[in-house]
Amino acid sequence: MRIIGVDPGLGCTGYGVLEAPLGKPLVLLEAGVIRTRAKDPLSDRLSQLYTGIRGLIVAYLPQAVAIEDLYSSYKNPRTAIVMAHARGVIYLAAGESKIEVSGYPARRVKQSVAGNGAASKLQIQRMVCKMLQLNNDPQPFDVTDALALAIAHAACCRRRTGKL
């Protein structure tokens, strides 16, 4: 199974593409960020995000997209609204290709990757590096978070089906 993990944001969206071969370790295929410029109109920024995610879907043909859920305790409600816009275009890009999208709360991802739902960004980064057998920590944290989402989704699928 091929999974794209996405840490949505309007200015910087992290992504990580993993291959989860049956009974074997996860394999990192690609990771990076999609950046938009704050001075551009919202419609242009969302279009750039959509184009970037769509390009990943076309290039890697994933079976699943794992994305961070919205949470309710944003200090600034505008942040939640902007995050919802970003998530919407990601869902659209996946939906057009009939790809399953699964949302995960940050605490659940941290629990899955580090064994602690309150793990720090640095702890998650180190565990992702270890789990994917990387020589260097993934940078920036948006990439780490996206990879953690993909890892959590793979683990969830393995528990649910006993496969992968």
C-alpha positions as CSV (number, residue, x, y, z in Angstrom):
1,M,0.0,0.0,0.0
2,R,1.2,3.5,-0.8
3,I,0.3,6.3,1.6
4,I,0.6,10.1,1.4
5,G,0.7,11.7,4.8
6,V,-0.2,15.4,4.7
7,D,0.3,18.1,7.4
8,P,-2.0,20.8,6.0
9,G,-1.2,24.4,6.2
10,L,-1.8,27.4,4.0
11,G,1.8,28.8,4.1
12,C,3.5,25.4,4.3
13,T,2.0,22.0,3.8
14,G,4.3,19.0,4.7
15,Y,3.9,15.8,2.8
16,G,5.5,12.3,2.9
17,V,5.0,9.4,0.6
18,L,5.5,5.9,2.1
19,E,5.3,2.5,0.6
20,A,4.1,-0.1,3.1
21,P,5.0,-3.5,1.6
22,L,3.4,-6.6,3.1
23,G,5.3,-7.8,6.1
24,K,8.3,-5.5,5.5
25,P,9.5,-2.1,6.9
26,L,8.1,1.1,5.6
27,V,9.9,2.7,2.7
28,L,10.2,6.5,2.2
29,L,9.6,7.4,-1.4
30,E,9.5,11.2,-1.1
31,A,9.0,14.0,1.4
32,G,8.9,17.7,1.2
33,V,6.7,20.8,1.5
34,I,4.4,22.8,-0.7
35,R,4.8,26.5,0.1
36,T,2.6,29.4,-0.8
37,R,3.3,33.1,-0.4
38,A,1.4,35.0,2.2
39,K,1.0,38.1,-0.1
40,D,-0.9,36.0,-2.8
41,P,-4.7,36.0,-2.8
42,L,-6.3,33.1,-0.9
43,S,-7.6,31.6,-4.1
44,D,-4.1,31.5,-5.7
45,R,-2.7,29.9,-2.6
46,L,-5.3,27.2,-2.5
47,S,-4.9,26.6,-6.2
48,Q,-1.1,26.1,-5.6
49,L,-1.7,23.7,-2.8
50,Y,-4.3,21.7,-4.9
51,T,-1.8,21.5,-7.8
52,G,1.0,20.3,-5.5
53,I,-1.1,17.6,-3.9
54,R,-2.6,16.6,-7.2
55,G,0.9,16.3,-8.7
56,L,1.9,13.9,-5.9
57,I,-1.2,11.8,-6.4
58,V,-0.5,11.5,-10.2
59,A,3.1,10.7,-9.6
60,Y,2.8,8.2,-6.8
61,L,-0.8,6.7,-7.2
62,P,-1.4,6.2,-3.5
63,Q,-4.2,4.1,-2.1
64,A,-4.6,6.4,0.9
65,V,-4.1,9.9,2.2
66,A,-3.6,10.5,5.9
67,I,-4.3,14.0,7.1
68,E,-4.3,15.8,10.5
69,D,-7.7,16.4,11.9
70,L,-8.8,19.9,12.9
71,Y,-8.9,20.4,16.6
72,S,-11.2,22.7,18.5
73,S,-8.8,24.7,20.7
74,Y,-7.2,27.1,18.2
75,K,-6.2,30.3,20.0
76,N,-7.2,32.2,16.8
77,P,-10.4,31.0,15.1
78,R,-9.0,32.3,11.8
79,T,-6.3,29.6,12.0
80,A,-9.0,26.9,12.1
81,I,-10.8,28.5,9.1
82,V,-7.6,28.7,7.0
83,M,-6.7,25.1,8.0
84,A,-10.1,24.0,6.9
85,H,-9.7,25.6,3.5
86,A,-6.3,23.8,3.1
87,R,-7.8,20.5,4.2
88,G,-10.7,21.0,1.7
89,V,-8.5,21.2,-1.3
90,I,-6.5,18.2,-0.2
91,Y,-9.8,16.2,0.2
92,L,-10.8,17.4,-3.3
93,A,-7.6,16.3,-4.9
94,A,-7.9,12.9,-3.3
95,G,-11.6,12.6,-3.9
96,E,-11.1,13.2,-7.6
97,S,-9.0,10.1,-7.8
98,K,-11.3,8.1,-5.5
99,I,-8.5,7.8,-2.8
100,E,-9.5,7.1,0.7
101,V,-8.7,10.0,3.1
102,S,-8.3,9.3,6.8
103,G,-8.1,12.0,9.4
104,Y,-6.1,11.6,12.6
105,P,-5.9,13.7,15.8
106,A,-2.4,14.8,16.6
107,R,-2.5,13.0,20.0
108,R,-3.3,9.7,18.2
109,V,-0.5,10.1,15.7
110,K,2.0,10.9,18.6
111,Q,0.8,7.9,20.5
112,S,1.2,5.6,17.4
113,V,4.7,6.9,16.6
114,A,6.2,7.6,20.0
115,G,4.0,5.7,22.4
116,N,3.0,9.0,24.1
117,G,0.1,11.2,23.0
118,A,1.9,14.2,24.5
119,A,5.3,13.6,22.8
120,S,7.2,16.7,21.7
121,K,8.0,17.6,18.1
122,L,11.6,16.6,18.6
123,Q,10.6,13.2,20.0
124,I,8.3,12.6,17.0
125,Q,11.1,13.7,14.7
126,R,13.6,11.2,16.2
127,M,11.1,8.3,16.1
128,V,10.2,9.0,12.5
129,C,13.9,9.0,11.6
130,K,14.4,5.7,13.4
131,M,11.3,4.0,12.0
132,L,12.1,5.0,8.5
133,Q,15.9,4.3,9.0
134,L,16.8,7.8,7.8
135,N,20.4,9.2,8.2
136,N,19.1,12.6,9.1
137,D,16.0,14.0,10.9
138,P,13.3,15.1,8.4
139,Q,13.1,18.9,8.1
140,P,11.1,21.0,8.7
141,F,8.7,19.7,11.3
142,D,5.8,19.9,8.7
143,V,7.6,17.1,6.9
144,T,8.1,15.1,10.1
145,D,4.4,15.5,11.0
146,A,3.3,14.4,7.5
147,L,5.5,11.3,7.7
148,A,4.2,10.6,11.2
149,L,0.7,10.7,9.8
150,A,1.6,8.2,7.1
151,I,3.3,5.9,9.6
152,A,0.2,6.1,11.9
153,H,-2.1,5.3,9.0
154,A,0.0,2.3,8.1
155,A,0.0,1.0,11.7
156,C,-3.8,1.5,11.8
157,C,-4.3,-0.5,8.6
158,R,-2.0,-3.3,9.9
159,R,-4.0,-3.5,13.2
160,R,-7.3,-3.4,11.4
161,T,-6.6,-6.0,8.7
162,G,-3.7,-7.9,10.2
163,K,-2.0,-7.3,6.8
164,L,0.4,-4.7,5.3
